[in-house]
Amino acid sequence: MDYKGQQLSELLFYWIILSVGGIAWVYGWFVADFLPVFAAWLGSVVLACVVCVPDWPFFNRNPIKWLPPIGSNEYLELKSNSAKKQ
């Protein structure tokens, strides 16, 4: 998961829990019962975890380009090119 994917995951997590919790709170207010509020909140947490915890492909739209490992051919080429520039 890239950095933008982490940000999207966090936003989805908050919005799922807050929106379902808000609607459930209003419903619980009108029926004067806390059990539906708690059940909806618990369901929203489970839904948010299913959506946000696995590394789904839409969280990997901006891959990070890492440096090559030390000792690899790519690293040695990169090192020799940077030495030539100096």
Contacts in CASP RR format, 6 or more apart in sequence:
PFRMAT RR
TARGET T0000
AUTHOR 0000-0000-0000
METHOD contacts of the structure
MODEL  1
MDYKGQQLSELLFYWIILSVGGIAWVYGWFVADFLPVFAAWLGSVVLACV
VCVPDWPFFNRNPIKWLPPIGSNEYLELKSNSAKKQ
1 9 0 8 1.000
1 55 0 8 1.000
1 59 0 8 1.000
1 60 0 8 1.000
2 59 0 8 1.000
2 60 0 8 1.000
2 61 0 8 1.000
2 62 0 8 1.000
2 63 0 8 1.000
2 64 0 8 1.000
3 62 0 8 1.000
3 64 0 8 1.000
4 61 0 8 1.000
4 62 0 8 1.000
5 59 0 8 1.000
5 60 0 8 1.000
5 61 0 8 1.000
5 62 0 8 1.000
6 59 0 8 1.000
8 58 0 8 1.000
8 59 0 8 1.000
9 52 0 8 1.000
9 59 0 8 1.000
10 52 0 8 1.000
12 48 0 8 1.000
12 51 0 8 1.000
12 52 0 8 1.000
13 48 0 8 1.000
13 51 0 8 1.000
13 52 0 8 1.000
16 44 0 8 1.000
16 47 0 8 1.000
16 48 0 8 1.000
16 51 0 8 1.000
16 52 0 8 1.000
17 41 0 8 1.000
17 44 0 8 1.000
17 45 0 8 1.000
17 48 0 8 1.000
19 44 0 8 1.000
20 40 0 8 1.000
20 41 0 8 1.000
20 43 0 8 1.000
20 44 0 8 1.000
20 47 0 8 1.000
21 37 0 8 1.000
21 40 0 8 1.000
21 41 0 8 1.000
21 44 0 8 1.000
23 40 0 8 1.000
24 36 0 8 1.000
24 37 0 8 1.000
24 39 0 8 1.000
24 40 0 8 1.000
24 41 0 8 1.000
24 44 0 8 1.000
25 37 0 8 1.000
27 36 0 8 1.000
27 37 0 8 1.000
27 40 0 8 1.000
28 34 0 8 1.000
28 36 0 8 1.000
28 37 0 8 1.000
67 75 0 8 1.000
67 78 0 8 1.000
68 74 0 8 1.000
68 75 0 8 1.000
68 78 0 8 1.000
69 75 0 8 1.000
END
